[in-house]
């Protein structure tokens, strides 16, 4: 029960942080650090699923991610599901890098 309460508390705090303006968060992010994390942890999985360099996951016609907040949420979801144990700052760095290179959301 204690683990569940801790998990839900962390989830709530993370969700509340998404309410901040994503562009403001992206402006403070380190995209070079995001690129390094992405190359180390994401490309091999995406390449095995989408072929090539894996970028097809970002450029496909029916992409799941439609907004900057959605991008942050998706990076957070991958982090959790794969068990990377990134800090929120690292998630934002990766999201900002992906936004800069692929998505180009302005809000």
SULFENMO-V924495 format. One record per backbone hydrogen bond with DSSP energy under -1.0 kcal/mol. NH is the residue of the N-H (numbers start at 0). CO is the residue of the C=O. If there is no record, write none. Layout:
nh	co
NH	CO
NH	CO
//
This chain:
nh	co
4	0
5	1
6	2
7	3
8	4
9	5
10	6
11	7
12	8
13	9
14	10
15	11
16	12
18	15
19	16
24	20
25	21
26	22
27	23
33	29
34	30
35	31
36	32
37	33
38	34
39	35
40	36
41	37
42	37
45	41
46	42
47	43
48	44
49	45
50	46
53	50
56	53
57	54
58	54
59	55
70	66
71	67
72	68
73	69
74	70
75	71
76	72
77	73
78	74
79	75
80	76
81	77
82	78
83	78
90	86
91	87
92	88
93	89
94	90
95	91
96	92
97	93
98	94
99	95
100	96
101	97
102	97
103	98
//
